[in-house]
């Protein structure tokens, strides 16, 4: 499955898109954990010390922010889902 990264997260993972090994029943949280194990510096950008996703990080599944999904990070994902991870964005 493919995961797209934006802005300051791209240099951490080395590209715009990363291929991730999918397994049946995978949740969004498990996907994020797999990514932080593969790219350890990503962990401090995504999760706080209590393993909670920072509120300023937005993970979208098929265009829907995970914060608004019924099961949030416990949402089961499918290999064809479109996953996008955005850091905070600023500008003027």
Secondary structure, 3 states (H helix, E strand, C coil): CEEEECCCHHHHHCCCEEECCCCCCCEHHHHHHHHHHHCHHHHHHHECCCCCECCCCEEEECCEEHHHCCCHHHCECCCCCCEEEECCCCCC
